[in-house]
Each structure stands twice: as C-alpha cells, then as structure tokens.
Amino acid sequence: MGIEVPLTLGILDGLVIAMVAALTALGLSLVFGIMRIVNVSHGEFFMLGAAIAWFVVNYTNLFLMALAVAPLIVAGLAAVVERSILRRIKYNPESTIVTTLGLMYVIQQLVLASFGPYSREVSPPFYFRVDLGYFGYSGYKLAVAAISAALVGAVYLLMHRTKLGLFMRATQQDSEIAGAFGVPVGRVYMVSFAIGAALAATAGVLIVPIQQAYYLMGLDALLLSFIVVIVGGLGSLKGTFIAALIVGLLDGVVSVFFSPTLARIISSLLVAGVVLVRPKGLFGSWTTR
C-alpha cells in the first residue's frame, strides 16, 4: 500500500477543508467585491453558526433545524450591523476595519459569557463510512464537501441568473451609476452583507460535528478565508473557489505527511509569493466574473 492510504486520506481531508473554506471565504470575497470593505468580524459569523448549532442541537436534537436557523439568525444580525453601524460610517475602509475588529471582540466576549470557554461537541446527523478499499472514510465529511460545493454553485447562479444578482454586479461595477439607473444600492449592500454572513454561519454549522464549537474558532476561519481570497483575488468568485482547492488540498496532504503547522506556513508563503507576482491575486480583476 505504501503511501496510497495517507495520500488518499490527505486528498479527501483536503477536499473537505477546501469546500468549507470556499464557502466561508466566498462570503468575505462577496462583501469586499460589492461593498469594497474588509469585514474583520467575518470569522465570528462562522463561529456564531457553530455556537448556535450547538444550542439548537443540544435542546432539540435536530441538526437540520440548526442548519436552517443558524444562518438566518446570523444573517439577521449582519443586516442590523450593516444598517446601524456600517451605513453610519459610510463604509469608509479604515473605519470599517476598526469597527468590525471591535465587533469581533464583542461577539467573542458575548459568546464566551453565554457559551463558556470550553469546546462543545455536536454529533453528526448521520453515521456511515464509505469503503475505499484500504480504509473507510466518514460519509458525513463527504456530505459536508458536497453541500458546501452545492452552496457555492448556488451563489454563482444567484449572481448570474437572478435580478438580485444583476443588481449586485451592477453595484460592484459602479455604485453611483447603478443608483442613477434605479438600483437600490443601500438595500443591495445590506443583502450582500447578510448573505456573506449567512454563508460563513452555514460553514460553521457544517463543520461543528467535525471540529467542535469554541468561542475562538473564528480566528482560524478568518485567517484561512484571508489566505483564500488573497490567493484567488478579492472579489473574484472563481478565484475564491480555485484558491480554496489549492489551499485545502495543500493543507490536507501536508498535514497528513508532516503537520498542520507546516501546512499553514506553506499557505502563508504561498500568499506572499502570489502577492509578489500578482498583487491582485490569481483572478483579481475586482469582478465576480
């Protein structure tokens, strides 16, 4: 068998990481592409999804309810933040970074106070293993990868096949001209920010049976999202997906043969290399096309 089993395991784990990272980073990239702001609190929306999932499953034992409820709650919170805070500071890039950084700490402390400092386990909604000959692999992990990929595809269809997507792309190209042609730019901003948060929360719900919920888990999600969007190109949906595949597979294979720490070091070096060669990322045209 040689290295076949660890290599296959690394590739499968990498695919799971890649799809969840693509789903999480897609929200960050979407918000930047349309609103031109960097949401430093994006990882906390991921963490909130996981924490809410634990509460829902703990009290109802219904994982599907958690998958439906958590993104809606986080999207509602994001809409309130956009209306009450970001709009008031007029989406100024520097002010937005400081504001969302403060929001990150507020969310962390609120979850710490209500959730506690310990990791919380959520059981997968189903148990089965896929026989791959030499070993079995978690069916739930494969389902997570499939659901995440499907949601990424759904966002692409939303952007390119719906009226809302047309408004979002028009706002991205030039918000002033879009507004002059009747596009409700303010509403597009709110919806975009809410969708970005909901995507991160969904990723948090899907991953919590694998990683457990923890009030600081958003930091790793934010770092991985930044790596993905910088490599792929801020605002590029295609770039986000391809970069997530590259970073995820690299992370999975290197983690199996060496260590997760080395995998993150290599990912950081990859970011530095891409920025030196292509400052806007692999597909950084500032467009969702």
Helices and strands as residue ranges (DSSP letters): H 4-35, H 42-60, H 63-81, I 82-86, H 93-115, E 129-131, E 136-138, H 139-161, H 163-173, H 175-180, H 185-211, H 217-232, H 237-257, H 260-277
